[in-house]
């Protein structure tokens, strides 16, 4: 019998619901490259409606969606303004250089929250020596566990449009941001010309993301998707799970936030641990050990006791709650951390 693990590495590890599996089994399909897949069409219409855009495109992953947006908005040699700690910079394998052929000009946010004035200062003047600023990218929520407030997003959007520059939003977890902000996701997406969001994170679909924008933008992006190898033929089989995700899984994301707060409160009780509480705005808990520990031993100990975690980045651990992690399993995580701390003294 396969061993069951409590998996808090990410919300990408969620398993599809039984309703998703049934929908996939029963999905009506066609060739999506020809525009013949009715299930994909339904998903794209629903996705566009959810974020208040004219049209949407089904893509294999969040990275694919972001890079397709850059490829569609820009031309080779253009410059894109983006947070130095963003997913586009840190976790997309340099794809912006390979696919879009653009230069990234980065700004330093404060825990994922950008300063509109700094972004404006990075917009290039028209000079023979400079590449043109072609796009501004935002990430909300940020990978640092924070949410950009609507006032800041609107300011940046206004600055961009005053300079006739489009804005792309990496909204991989936009519905988590909406939960935190107590807003409709449409209000967040309204600050950007294009938005990407994932179906395969907290929404629990097994695969896929959406890129949304104007009809003209999506028509252009559809050809770019084909160029990038993203023509998925009878994709209704996986699109069906995405429909269930958007119809049934959005509202429950707030449960993950509550569980993250519970986990943070419990970890905070250990004198050896420092929780980054200022970054506790979605379903992520960041923490570090106050004294040096054996990292490999900690990860191995957790795994041997049935818990999967990622190694730290820059000394910080990230535990992520998701639909398959219950409060009972979080108590088990806390007990296991406590046992490790006792055994390592």
C-alpha positions as CSV (number, residue, x, y, z in Angstrom):
1,X,0.0,0.0,0.0
2,X,1.4,3.4,-1.0
3,X,2.4,5.5,1.9
4,X,0.5,8.7,2.4
5,X,2.4,11.9,3.0
6,X,1.4,15.4,4.3
7,X,2.7,17.4,1.4
8,X,3.4,21.1,2.3
9,X,6.0,21.8,-0.4
10,X,3.5,23.8,-2.5
11,X,-0.1,24.1,-3.5
12,X,0.9,22.6,-6.9
13,X,0.8,19.2,-5.3
14,X,-3.0,19.1,-4.8
15,X,-4.8,16.2,-6.3
16,X,-7.8,16.6,-8.5
17,X,-11.2,16.1,-6.9
18,X,-13.4,13.1,-7.7
19,X,-15.7,15.5,-9.6
20,X,-12.8,16.7,-11.7
21,X,-11.8,13.1,-12.5
22,X,-15.4,12.4,-13.6
23,X,-15.6,15.5,-15.7
24,X,-12.4,14.6,-17.4
25,X,-13.7,11.1,-18.1
26,X,-16.9,12.5,-19.6
27,X,-15.4,15.5,-21.4
28,X,-16.6,16.3,-24.9
29,X,-13.5,17.0,-27.0
30,X,-12.3,18.2,-30.4
31,X,-9.1,19.5,-31.9
32,X,-8.4,22.7,-30.0
33,X,-5.8,23.9,-32.6
34,X,-8.6,24.0,-35.1
35,X,-10.8,25.6,-32.5
36,X,-13.1,22.6,-32.3
37,X,-12.9,21.6,-28.6
38,X,-16.1,22.7,-26.9
39,X,-14.9,22.0,-23.4
40,X,-11.8,24.2,-23.9
41,X,-14.0,27.0,-25.4
42,X,-16.3,26.8,-22.3
43,X,-13.3,27.0,-20.0
44,X,-11.8,30.0,-21.8
45,X,-15.1,31.8,-21.7
46,X,-15.5,31.1,-18.0
47,X,-11.9,32.2,-17.2
48,X,-12.3,35.4,-19.1
49,X,-15.5,36.2,-17.2
50,X,-13.9,35.4,-13.9
51,X,-11.2,38.1,-14.3
52,X,-13.3,40.5,-16.3
53,X,-11.4,40.3,-19.6
54,X,-12.7,39.9,-23.2
55,X,-11.1,36.6,-23.9
56,X,-8.8,33.9,-22.4
57,X,-6.5,31.2,-23.7
58,X,-5.8,27.8,-22.1
59,X,-2.1,27.1,-21.7
60,X,-0.1,24.2,-20.1
61,X,1.4,26.1,-17.2
62,X,1.9,29.4,-15.4
63,X,5.4,29.8,-16.7
64,X,4.1,29.2,-20.2
65,X,1.4,31.8,-19.7
66,X,3.8,34.5,-18.4
67,X,6.3,33.9,-21.1
68,X,3.6,33.9,-23.8
69,X,2.4,37.2,-22.4
70,X,6.0,38.7,-22.7
71,X,6.3,37.2,-26.2
72,X,3.0,38.7,-27.3
73,X,3.4,42.2,-25.7
74,X,7.0,42.8,-26.8
75,X,9.5,42.5,-29.7
76,X,13.1,41.3,-29.5
77,X,15.4,43.8,-27.8
78,X,12.6,45.5,-25.8
79,X,12.9,46.0,-22.1
80,X,10.5,44.7,-19.4
81,X,10.3,46.2,-15.9
82,X,9.8,43.4,-13.3
83,X,10.4,42.7,-9.6
84,X,13.9,41.2,-9.0
85,X,12.3,38.5,-6.8
86,X,9.4,37.7,-9.1
87,X,8.6,34.3,-10.5
88,X,9.5,35.6,-14.0
89,X,13.0,36.4,-12.9
90,X,13.7,33.7,-10.3
91,X,11.8,30.6,-11.4
92,X,11.3,30.6,-15.2
93,X,14.7,29.4,-16.3
94,X,15.7,32.6,-18.1
95,X,12.8,32.0,-20.6
96,X,12.3,35.7,-21.3
97,X,15.7,35.9,-22.9
98,X,15.2,32.6,-24.9
99,X,11.5,33.0,-26.0
100,X,10.8,36.8,-26.1
101,X,14.4,37.9,-26.5
102,X,13.8,40.8,-24.0
103,X,15.9,42.5,-21.5
104,X,14.7,42.5,-17.9
105,X,15.1,45.7,-15.8
106,X,14.4,44.8,-12.2
107,X,13.2,46.8,-9.2
108,X,13.5,45.8,-5.6
109,X,10.1,45.6,-3.9
110,X,9.5,45.6,-0.1
111,X,8.4,42.0,0.7
112,X,6.8,41.8,-2.7
113,X,5.1,45.3,-2.6
114,X,6.4,47.6,-5.3
115,X,7.0,51.3,-5.1
116,X,5.2,53.1,-8.0
117,X,7.7,55.9,-8.0
118,X,10.6,53.5,-8.4
119,X,8.8,51.7,-11.3
120,X,8.2,55.1,-13.0
121,X,11.9,56.0,-12.6
122,X,12.9,52.8,-14.5
123,X,10.9,53.7,-17.6
124,X,13.3,54.5,-20.4
125,X,13.5,57.8,-22.2
126,X,13.6,57.9,-26.0
127,X,17.3,57.7,-26.5
128,X,19.5,56.0,-29.1
129,X,21.4,54.2,-26.4
130,X,18.3,52.7,-24.6
131,X,16.0,49.8,-25.3
132,X,12.4,50.8,-25.3
133,X,10.3,50.0,-22.2
134,X,7.7,47.7,-23.6
135,X,6.0,46.1,-20.6
136,X,5.6,46.4,-16.8
137,X,5.0,43.1,-14.9
138,X,3.4,42.8,-11.5
139,X,2.9,39.7,-9.4
140,X,-0.1,39.5,-7.1
141,X,0.1,37.8,-4.7
142,X,3.8,37.8,-4.7
143,X,5.9,34.7,-4.1
144,X,6.9,36.2,-0.8
145,X,3.4,35.5,0.6
146,X,2.2,39.1,0.4
147,X,-0.6,40.9,-1.5
148,X,-0.3,44.2,-3.4
149,X,-3.1,46.6,-2.3
150,X,-5.4,47.9,-4.9
151,X,-4.4,51.5,-4.5
152,X,-0.7,50.6,-5.4
153,X,-1.8,48.5,-8.4
154,X,-4.0,51.3,-9.7
155,X,-1.1,53.8,-9.3
156,X,1.2,51.6,-11.3
157,X,-1.4,51.0,-13.9
158,X,-2.0,54.7,-14.4
159,X,1.8,55.4,-14.6
160,X,2.1,52.6,-17.3
161,X,-0.8,53.9,-19.4
162,X,0.4,57.5,-19.1
163,X,3.5,56.3,-20.8
164,X,1.5,54.1,-23.2
165,X,3.1,50.9,-21.7
166,X,0.9,47.8,-21.1
167,X,0.9,45.9,-17.8
168,X,1.0,42.2,-17.4
169,X,-0.1,40.6,-14.1
170,X,1.3,37.3,-13.0
171,X,-1.8,36.4,-11.0
172,X,-0.9,32.7,-10.6
173,X,-2.8,32.9,-7.3
174,X,-5.1,35.8,-8.1
175,X,-8.0,34.2,-6.3
176,X,-5.9,34.0,-3.1
177,X,-5.2,37.7,-3.4
178,X,-8.9,38.3,-3.9
179,X,-9.7,36.3,-0.7
180,X,-7.2,38.3,1.3
181,X,-8.4,41.7,-0.1
182,X,-12.1,40.7,0.1
183,X,-12.5,41.8,-3.5
184,X,-13.7,40.2,-6.7
185,X,-10.7,39.0,-8.8
186,X,-12.0,41.3,-11.6
187,X,-11.0,44.4,-9.6
188,X,-7.4,43.2,-9.3
189,X,-7.2,42.1,-13.0
190,X,-8.7,45.5,-14.1
191,X,-5.3,47.0,-13.2
192,X,-3.6,45.0,-15.9
193,X,-3.9,44.6,-19.7
194,X,-3.2,40.9,-19.5
195,X,-3.4,38.4,-16.6
196,X,-2.2,34.9,-16.1
197,X,-3.6,32.7,-13.4
198,X,-3.1,29.0,-12.5
199,X,-5.8,26.3,-12.3
200,X,-3.2,23.8,-10.9
201,X,-2.3,25.4,-7.6
202,X,-4.9,26.0,-4.9
203,X,-7.7,25.4,-7.3
204,X,-6.5,21.8,-7.5
205,X,-6.9,21.1,-11.2
206,X,-4.2,18.6,-12.4
207,X,-2.8,20.8,-15.1
208,X,-3.2,24.2,-16.8
209,X,-3.2,27.9,-16.6
210,X,-5.1,30.7,-18.3
211,X,-3.9,33.9,-20.0
212,X,-6.6,36.6,-20.4
213,X,-6.8,40.0,-22.1
214,X,-8.4,41.7,-25.0
215,X,-9.7,39.7,-28.0
216,X,-7.0,41.1,-30.1
217,X,-4.3,40.2,-27.6
218,X,-5.6,36.7,-27.2
219,X,-5.8,36.2,-30.9
220,X,-2.2,37.1,-31.2
221,X,-1.3,35.0,-28.2
222,X,-3.0,31.9,-29.7
223,X,-0.6,32.0,-32.6
224,X,2.3,32.4,-30.1
225,X,1.1,29.5,-28.1
226,X,1.3,27.3,-31.3
227,X,4.8,28.6,-32.0
228,X,5.8,27.7,-28.4
229,X,4.5,24.1,-28.8
230,X,1.3,24.7,-26.8
231,X,-1.2,23.4,-29.3
232,X,-2.8,20.7,-27.2
233,X,-5.3,19.1,-29.6
234,X,-8.1,17.2,-27.6
235,X,-7.4,19.4,-24.5
236,X,-10.9,19.2,-23.3
237,X,-9.9,16.2,-21.3
238,X,-7.9,18.5,-19.0
239,X,-9.9,21.6,-19.5
240,X,-12.9,19.9,-17.9
241,X,-11.0,19.8,-14.6
242,X,-10.3,23.5,-15.0
243,X,-14.0,24.3,-15.3
244,X,-14.7,22.4,-12.0
245,X,-11.8,24.3,-10.4
246,X,-13.3,27.7,-11.3
247,X,-16.8,26.8,-10.5
248,X,-16.2,25.0,-7.2
249,X,-12.7,25.6,-5.7
250,X,-12.3,29.4,-5.7
251,X,-14.4,30.1,-2.6
252,X,-12.6,27.5,-0.4
253,X,-9.2,29.1,-0.8
254,X,-9.8,31.2,2.3
255,X,-9.7,27.9,4.3
256,X,-6.1,27.5,3.2
257,X,-5.3,31.0,4.5
258,X,-6.9,30.2,7.9
259,X,-4.9,26.9,8.1
260,X,-1.7,28.8,7.2
261,X,-2.4,31.2,10.1
262,X,-3.0,28.3,12.4
263,X,0.3,26.7,11.4
264,X,2.2,30.0,11.8
265,X,0.8,30.4,15.3
266,X,1.9,26.9,16.3
267,X,5.4,27.3,14.8
268,X,5.7,30.7,16.6
269,X,5.5,28.9,19.9
270,X,8.9,27.2,19.4
271,X,11.7,29.5,20.7
272,X,14.0,28.1,18.0
273,X,11.8,29.4,15.2
274,X,11.1,32.8,13.8
275,X,8.0,33.1,11.6
276,X,7.9,35.9,9.0
277,X,4.5,37.2,10.1
278,X,4.5,40.3,8.0
279,X,4.4,37.9,5.0
280,X,1.5,35.8,6.2
281,X,-1.2,37.1,3.8
282,X,-2.1,34.0,1.8
283,X,-1.6,30.2,2.2
284,X,2.2,30.4,2.8
285,X,4.1,30.3,6.0
286,X,7.8,31.5,5.8
287,X,10.1,30.9,8.8
288,X,13.7,30.3,9.7
289,X,15.6,28.7,12.5
290,X,17.3,31.2,14.9
291,X,20.3,28.9,15.2
292,X,21.9,26.9,12.6
293,X,20.5,23.4,12.1
294,X,21.4,20.4,9.9
295,X,19.2,21.2,6.9
296,X,19.5,17.8,5.3
297,X,18.8,16.1,8.6
298,X,15.6,18.2,9.1
299,X,14.2,17.5,5.6
300,X,15.1,13.8,6.0
301,X,13.5,13.5,9.4
302,X,10.3,15.1,8.2
303,X,10.2,12.8,5.1
304,X,10.8,9.7,7.2
305,X,7.9,10.7,9.4
306,X,5.5,11.2,6.4
307,X,5.9,14.9,5.7
308,X,7.3,16.4,2.4
309,X,8.9,19.8,2.6
310,X,11.3,21.8,0.4
311,X,14.8,22.8,1.3
312,X,15.2,26.5,2.4
313,X,15.9,29.4,0.1
314,X,18.3,31.9,1.5
315,X,17.8,30.3,4.9
316,X,14.0,30.5,4.8
317,X,11.6,27.6,4.8
318,X,8.2,27.8,3.2
319,X,5.3,25.6,4.2
320,X,2.2,25.9,1.9
321,X,-1.3,24.9,2.9
322,X,-3.7,23.4,0.3
323,X,-6.9,21.5,0.0
324,X,-5.3,18.2,0.8
325,X,-3.8,19.5,4.1
326,X,-6.2,19.4,7.1
327,X,-5.9,21.0,10.4
328,X,-5.4,17.5,11.9
329,X,-2.4,17.0,9.5
330,X,-1.0,20.4,10.5
331,X,-1.0,19.3,14.2
332,X,1.0,16.2,13.0
333,X,3.4,18.6,11.3
334,X,3.8,20.6,14.5
335,X,4.4,17.5,16.6
336,X,7.0,16.2,14.1
337,X,8.9,19.6,14.1
338,X,8.8,19.5,17.9
339,X,10.2,16.0,18.0
340,X,13.0,16.9,15.6
341,X,14.0,19.9,17.8
342,X,14.1,17.7,20.9
343,X,16.1,15.1,19.2
344,X,18.7,17.6,17.8
345,X,19.5,19.2,21.2
